[in-house]
Amino acid sequence: MLPTHALAGMAFALSATPVAPEFAGVALVAGLLGGVFPDLDLYAGHRKSLHYPVYYSVLAVPTLAAAAVVPAAATVFAGFFVAAAALHSVTDVFGGGLELRPWEATSDRAVYDHHGGRWIAPRRWVGYDGSPSDLLLSATLAVPLLLTVEAPLDRVVMVAVAVAVVYTAVRRLLPTVADRLVDVVTPRLPDHVVPYVPPRYRDE
């Protein structure tokens, strides 16, 4: 789920603290934004339009190297933003698929690999977004952050954990709510807008 990705990006950015402590705040913000960025494609080709598990990972190497060799706000931000986006794209493989009810494990699509031109199958090591194991992962990632970061980023971490708790609590109810909303709203949408309704909702 999104809070897990945000916290993972920030946790990875903690590695900047011993190397360039003066840019630790920049790295944390970059990790947060990079961890969230891929999911901006939620309603436009989710896990394909902005998810690049191979290309982000390749790009992260020179950008992090540049941040290490020439530490500055711009290089540190770029390095940790790309690295967090790569982490997000890769770790989505270890969750559930793209189906509306991922606990049913009916989808063979986790993340699209643009380099290979194919969908990578979900491993389901973390169950699905909003599963108890996902919440446990969020809480685990939050611990070193809460012990390290200062205001206002510590509040961001606490809000992320709170959102994760609420999302996990209602996760299995959301498909039913979504089904009903789609049934009511879709017939009233202009024809050119309907294709933007994610297939997993239209298929249902």
C-alpha positions, 0 to 999 in steps of 0.5 A, a space after each residue: 500500500 502507498 504508506 508502505 512505499 512512502 515509508 520504505 523510500 524514507 527508510 532507504 534515505 536514512 542511508 544518506 545521514 552518515 554520508 551527507 548529514 547536511 542533506 539528510 532532510 533533502 534525502 528523506 523528502 526525496 525518498 518520500 516523494 519517490 516512494 509515492 510517485 509511481 502510484 500516481 498512475 493509479 487511474 491511468 495504466 496502474 503499475 505500468 504507466 509510471 512503474 519501471 522496475 528495470 529502468 528506475 533501478 538502472 538509473 538509480 546507480 548513476 544518480 546515487 553515485 553522483 550524489 555521493 561524488 558531488 553531494 548537493 541538494 539537487 544530486 541528493 534529491 535526484 538520487 534518492 527520488 529515483 532509488 525510491 521509485 525503483 524500490 517501489 516498482 520492484 517491491 510491488 512484485 512481491 505483493 498481490 496482483 492487480 485484481 479488485 480482490 487480490 486476496 483471491 489471487 486470480 491475477 498474473 499481473 503485478 508490475 509491467 516490465 517495459 524492458 522485457 515487454 511483459 507483465 511480471 507475475 505477483 509473488 504474494 510474499 506480502 499477501 496484498 496491499 492492505 494485508 496484515 503483513 503489509 501493515 506489519 511491514 509499514 510498522 517495521 519501517 516506521 520504527 527506525 524513522 521515528 527514532 531518527 527523524 525530527 519534526 515535521 517529518 516525524 509527523 509524516 511518518 505517524 500519519 503514514 502509519 495511521 493511514 496504513 492502520 485504517 486502510 488495512 481495517 477497511 481493505 476487504 470492504 473497499 471492493 464492494 464499495 467500489 462496485 456500487 460506486 462504479 455501478 452508479 457513476 459509470 452510466 453517467 460518465 461521458 463516453 470519453 471518460 469511461 476508458 479511464 475507469 480501471 479495468 478491474 472495476 469495469 470487469 467486475 
